[in-house]
Amino acid sequence: MFGFWKNATKARTPLNWKTDMHSHLIPGIDDGAKTLEDATELILALQQMGYEKIITTPHIYQEYYPNSKTVIEAGLEKLRTHLKEQHIEIEIEAAAEYFMDEHFETLLSNRDLMTFGNQYVLVEMSFFFEPPKILDYIFELRAKGYQPILAHPERYLFYTSNFERYETFRDYGCLLQLNLLSMLGYYGKPIQQNAYQLLKRGWIDLVGTDMHHLKHAEVLKRGLIQVKFTRSWKNINFSILYFNFVPFL
């Protein structure tokens, strides 16, 4: 068991990043890892890519994945125990990826959000339209002392014709997190183009794998050893290299 990733050749991440802050590795609670064995394979894959710390972020989306802090923390402890039994040493924490809806609004009002680092909160929205209250959510997050991070902004194709909207989010104090898979064209050419455009404008603050399953792991590993992909980062003017030097990461 787990032989493939334990014996695989290492493929270092661009800039030798040490922490992945967006993934779905707690088994059986969302559309990520299904079993402890699945989760272990994905964690071994991340280790092979050079990651030393994982902040996994299960969905909290009341309609489809009605998770809670209690459910996520229990799943994290079970996963940690399993990794210890398998003699796999890696630092792993959990936060959440919140879908911005009425349930999120309630959690926000009650200050009942899972965070990582310095009160960082990962949020997402529908891939088809913007939530009517999105700027209100960002404003309230900031007012309550949270640091909002918008997950995979490049995947919201309805912003392609309104690209300056991303700058509005940044003006409101929202950070933007890019998926590595987007850079590789995994989600299609338009999303890949959005990713490069965001990078070129210096609007990306964090980078995560958003790993859900072994296909993601295999695509990332292949992509990370492609010279073209690795070199593409060298001419990017990142606005804030949070993933490279912030101590909590």
Number of C-alpha atoms within 10 A of each C-alpha: 8 14 9 11 19 15 10 13 11 17 20 19 20 17 11 13 19 20 21 23 24 28 25 27 33 31 22 15 20 19 16 22 24 17 14 19 16 19 24 24 22 26 24 23 25 28 22 20 24 19 20 18 20 23 23 24 27 28 26 26 22 16 9 10 14 13 17 18 15 9 12 23 16 13 19 20 15 14 21 21 12 16 18 11 9 11 9 15 13 17 12 17 16 24 26 26 25 25 21 22 19 12 16 19 17 12 13 17 13 9 13 12 21 21 19 19 14 10 15 18 24 25 23 21 20 12 11 11 11 14 15 10 13 14 14 13 19 21 18 16 22 16 10 12 12 20 21 24 23 23 25 26 23 28 22 18 16 13 17 16 8 9 15 10 12 20 15 12 19 17 10 15 16 24 23 24 23 26 22 22 23 23 24 20 16 15 12 13 13 14 23 21 16 21 25 19 16 21 21 16 13 14 21 27 20 24 22 21 21 25 25 22 19 16 11 16 23 12 14 23 21 11 20 19 16 12 9 10 14 15 11 12 16 11 9 14 14 18 14 15 13 15 20 15 11 10 8 10 18
